[in-house]
């Protein structure tokens, strides 16, 4: 049985890491994706606040990007102010008016 290689690593010997094609690991990788993850989390939080208000995902995204962080803010804006938000067209405006009509 002396023909079998000894796979034990002795004291002071270096081991070789396997070569992989995986993306980099560690703090650098985390830092590189952090801004994207933060934006995703913020969008999810904003979307949750607008849930069940009769607004489409597209309208919610336009409001979140401007940023309108609470649907109640729409109640205190003029129609002209709402129409000036990038991404708010006829369909989104109709959704917002229907939402506002429930409260105003």
Buried (B, 14 or more C-beta within 10 A) or exposed (E): EEEEEEEEEEEEEEEEEEEEEEEEEEEEEEEEEEEEEEEEEEBEEBBEBBEEBEBEEBBBBBBBEBEBBEBEBBEEBEEEEBBEBEEBEEEBBEBBEEBBEEEE
